[in-house]
Amino acid sequence: RPMAVPLATRTRCSRSWCSARSDTRRCASCSARPERMQREEEEGRAVVLVGACGAGKTTVGALLAAELNEREAKRIPRAGDRRRQGWRFVDADDHHPRENVLKMRRGEALTDADRAPWLLSLHEVLHSELRGGSSGSSVVLACSALKRSYRSLLRDGRPPPQPPPPPSPDSGEGNGGSHPPLHIQFVCLNPPRGEMERRVRMREGHFMPASLVASQLEALELGDDLAAVIGGEGEHRPQSPEETVRRVVDAIHPW
């Protein structure tokens, strides 16, 4: 006899007149798709490449978006598929407020308070892309997002509650903000520290100095909210951007 799925883990039916909850692909009462599953099929998707400065997020992100667009163009459509608007690359550095840029130019590390408005603005960018129109576009975002709380801001539009409140059967799945959490996969790029410092020193016209690599690595939190960590201890040879893209694709598929 199959074990019953707790009510808190089930999703509400997408039909307004049906109050049932289900853990399956179809509602047991009226055969509609549960609300969360329907939403994930209709909205775009996001891959966020996280890591310290010099990890290769921008280079790999642009290549990854091109690779995913090429793969999606070759995919044979299934019945009922909605045509998406493809993958777009977004660099979080382009969205920093001027005060943050000036602070980093002076070699000063950003605080949580400095980063919060920036991360919230990126959440709105992702929300607009993924859920805009009848079928949202998908996004590859290059963003340091060093801490778990930063990644929660990107996904949920608010920091995680401390401690989390007990789930309520009638509360739905919302995040307490203006819209439900976004469907995001986080992948951390973590090449050797010396390679990251070398890359940052080689940059021209960028506001981030190599002296901030150490403080960013100290702040980096690796956790189970990451789909994969590429690099780290035991990998002393930096990989090419193309190799890294292949590893990211392997980590995020299937969706």
C-alpha distance (Angstrom), angle and dihedral (degrees) to the residues before:
residue distance angle dihedral
R1 . . .
P2 3.85 . .
M3 3.77 117.9 .
A4 3.82 114.5 -109.3
V5 3.80 115.1 -112.2
P6 3.85 112.5 -123.5
L7 3.79 113.4 -105.6
A8 3.81 92.2 -122.5
T9 3.85 91.2 62.7
R10 3.80 95.2 49.7
T11 3.79 124.8 94.0
R12 3.78 126.9 -128.2
C13 3.80 118.9 -110.0
S14 3.81 114.1 -100.0
R15 3.82 93.8 -131.4
S16 3.78 111.5 93.0
W17 3.79 94.3 -141.5
C18 3.80 94.3 51.4
S19 3.82 117.7 79.7
A20 3.81 96.5 -175.2
R21 3.78 124.8 122.8
S22 3.79 124.9 -149.7
D23 3.81 141.5 -179.6
T24 3.83 92.6 -155.1
R25 3.81 133.3 83.4
R26 3.83 89.6 -101.1
C27 3.79 132.8 42.2
A28 3.81 111.0 -107.6
S29 3.82 91.5 -141.4
C30 3.81 104.2 48.0
S31 3.85 106.5 2.4
A32 3.82 94.7 -116.7
R33 3.79 120.1 138.1
P34 3.82 113.1 -98.4
E35 3.81 113.3 -101.7
R36 3.82 98.6 -108.3
M37 3.80 94.0 46.6
Q38 3.80 92.0 48.3
R39 3.80 90.7 49.2
E40 3.81 93.4 50.5
E41 3.81 91.4 50.4
E42 3.80 92.6 51.3
E43 3.80 102.8 41.5
G44 3.78 128.8 70.1
R45 3.78 123.6 -101.8
A46 3.78 133.0 -121.8
V47 3.78 135.0 -149.7
V48 3.80 114.2 -167.3
L49 3.81 116.6 -161.9
V50 3.79 107.4 -152.7
G51 3.79 132.8 -174.6
A52 3.78 144.4 101.4
C53 3.78 123.6 -54.6
G54 3.80 111.5 -72.8
A55 3.81 93.3 28.7
G56 3.82 90.7 119.3
K57 3.80 98.1 -108.2
T58 3.81 96.3 142.2
T59 3.82 97.0 43.7
V60 3.81 94.0 43.7
G61 3.82 92.4 40.9
A62 3.81 94.3 56.6
L63 3.82 91.2 47.2
L64 3.82 91.7 45.4
A65 3.81 92.9 53.2
A66 3.82 89.8 51.0
E67 3.82 91.4 48.1
L68 3.81 93.3 49.2
N69 3.81 91.1 47.9
E70 3.80 89.6 52.2
R71 3.80 92.3 48.5
E72 3.79 92.8 47.0
A73 3.82 91.4 50.2
K74 3.81 89.3 55.8
R75 3.79 95.1 45.8
I76 3.80 114.4 110.0
P77 3.83 107.4 -123.0
R78 3.78 117.1 -119.7
A79 3.78 124.5 -142.0
G80 3.78 110.5 -78.0
D81 3.83 94.9 17.2
R82 3.79 114.9 146.8
R83 3.78 115.8 -137.3
R84 3.79 108.3 -113.9
Q85 3.78 126.7 -151.6
G86 3.81 94.5 -118.2
W87 3.80 132.3 -116.1
R88 3.78 122.6 -46.3
F89 3.81 125.9 -165.5
V90 3.82 118.0 -134.2
D91 3.82 124.5 -174.5
A92 3.81 112.0 -151.3
D93 3.82 90.7 -154.2
D94 3.82 88.1 71.2
H95 3.82 89.7 62.1
H96 3.81 100.1 52.9
P97 3.81 114.1 120.8
R98 3.80 114.8 -115.7
E99 3.82 92.2 -108.3
N100 3.80 90.9 59.9
V101 3.80 92.8 48.4
L102 3.81 92.4 51.0
K103 3.80 91.5 48.1
M104 3.81 92.5 51.9
R105 3.81 91.5 46.3
R106 3.81 86.9 59.1
G107 3.81 89.0 53.9
E108 3.82 94.3 -108.5
A109 3.79 118.8 141.8
L110 3.82 116.6 -125.4
T111 3.78 118.9 -112.7
D112 3.80 126.8 -136.9
A113 3.82 87.9 -101.7
D114 3.83 90.3 53.7
R115 3.78 92.2 51.0
A116 3.82 100.9 43.3
P117 3.87 98.6 77.9
W118 3.82 90.0 43.6
L119 3.82 92.6 51.5
L120 3.79 92.2 46.0
S121 3.81 90.5 51.9
L122 3.82 88.9 51.5
H123 3.81 89.7 50.9
E124 3.80 88.2 56.5
V125 3.82 90.9 48.5
L126 3.81 90.1 52.6
H127 3.80 92.2 45.3
S128 3.81 91.3 51.5
E129 3.81 92.2 49.5
L130 3.80 99.6 41.6
R131 3.80 98.0 41.7
G132 3.78 102.0 28.1
G133 3.80 117.7 122.4
S134 3.79 126.0 -13.9
S135 3.81 92.3 -46.6
G136 3.78 119.2 20.6
S137 3.76 126.4 -138.1
S138 3.80 121.7 -117.8
V139 3.80 125.6 -117.0
V140 3.78 140.2 -149.6
L141 3.81 106.2 -159.0
A142 3.81 123.7 -167.1
C143 3.81 105.7 -153.2
S144 3.80 132.4 147.6
A145 3.86 92.5 -133.7
L146 3.79 88.2 167.1
K147 3.81 99.0 173.4
R148 3.78 131.6 54.5
S149 3.83 89.0 -121.7
Y150 3.83 90.0 56.2
R151 3.79 90.5 52.6
S152 3.80 89.6 49.1
L153 3.80 89.1 55.1
L154 3.80 90.4 52.6
R155 3.81 93.2 48.5
D156 3.81 102.8 35.2
G157 3.79 104.9 23.4
R158 3.80 90.2 -123.2
P159 3.83 137.4 58.5
P160 3.81 117.8 -91.9
P161 3.82 113.9 -89.6
Q162 3.80 115.8 -104.9
P163 2.99 106.3 -117.0
P164 3.83 101.9 8.0
P165 3.81 113.6 -117.6
P166 3.83 117.9 -118.0
P167 3.82 112.6 -91.6
S168 3.78 117.4 -101.0
P169 3.83 119.6 -144.8
D170 3.81 90.7 -137.1
S171 3.80 98.7 41.7
G172 3.83 96.8 86.7
E173 3.79 118.9 -150.7
G174 3.77 101.2 -66.8
N175 3.77 122.8 132.1
G176 3.78 97.0 -131.4
G177 3.80 89.3 -103.0
S178 3.76 132.7 90.2
H179 3.84 97.0 -69.5
P180 3.84 140.9 11.3
P181 3.83 121.9 -83.7
L182 3.79 116.8 -75.5
H183 3.79 122.5 -112.1
I184 3.83 100.9 -112.1
Q185 3.78 135.4 159.1
F186 3.82 115.5 -156.1
V187 3.81 119.9 -152.9
C188 3.81 120.4 -176.3
L189 3.81 120.3 -144.3
N190 3.80 108.6 -155.0
P191 3.83 114.0 169.0
P192 3.83 121.1 167.8
R193 3.81 114.3 -60.5
G194 3.80 93.4 -122.2
E195 3.81 90.7 55.2
M196 3.81 91.4 50.7
E197 3.82 91.8 50.4
R198 3.82 90.4 48.2
R199 3.80 92.0 51.7
V200 3.80 93.3 49.3
R201 3.83 91.8 49.5
M202 3.82 89.3 51.5
R203 3.82 93.6 54.7
E204 3.77 119.2 105.2
G205 3.79 122.3 -148.0
H206 3.81 96.6 1.0
F207 3.79 120.4 133.2
M208 3.83 96.8 -138.8
P209 3.84 115.6 93.3
A210 3.82 121.9 -150.8
S211 3.82 89.3 -118.6
L212 3.83 89.9 74.8
V213 3.82 95.1 59.7
A214 3.82 91.6 84.1
S215 3.82 94.6 51.4
Q216 3.80 91.4 47.3
L217 3.81 91.9 51.7
E218 3.81 89.3 50.2
A219 3.81 89.5 53.7
L220 3.82 94.7 45.7
E221 3.81 112.8 114.6
L222 3.79 118.9 -163.8
G223 3.79 113.7 -160.0
D224 3.79 147.2 147.6
D225 3.81 90.8 -82.3
L226 3.82 86.9 76.6
A227 3.80 118.3 89.3
A228 3.82 89.0 -152.6
V229 3.80 144.4 -14.1
I230 3.79 111.9 -139.5
G231 3.79 112.2 -159.8
G232 3.78 127.6 -0.4
E233 3.79 131.1 124.3
G234 3.77 114.2 4.7
E235 3.82 95.0 27.4
H236 3.79 106.5 93.0
R237 3.80 97.3 158.8
P238 3.82 114.6 77.9
Q239 3.78 111.5 -128.9
S240 3.78 125.5 -130.3
P241 3.82 116.6 -104.9
E242 3.80 89.4 -110.6
E243 3.81 92.0 53.8
T244 3.79 90.3 48.7
V245 3.81 91.8 50.6
R246 3.80 90.3 53.9
R247 3.80 90.9 51.7
V248 3.81 92.3 48.2
V249 3.81 91.2 50.5
D250 3.82 89.9 50.6
A251 3.82 89.8 50.5
I252 3.80 97.8 49.9
H253 3.80 100.2 41.8
P254 2.93 132.8 119.8
W255 3.79 96.9 39.5
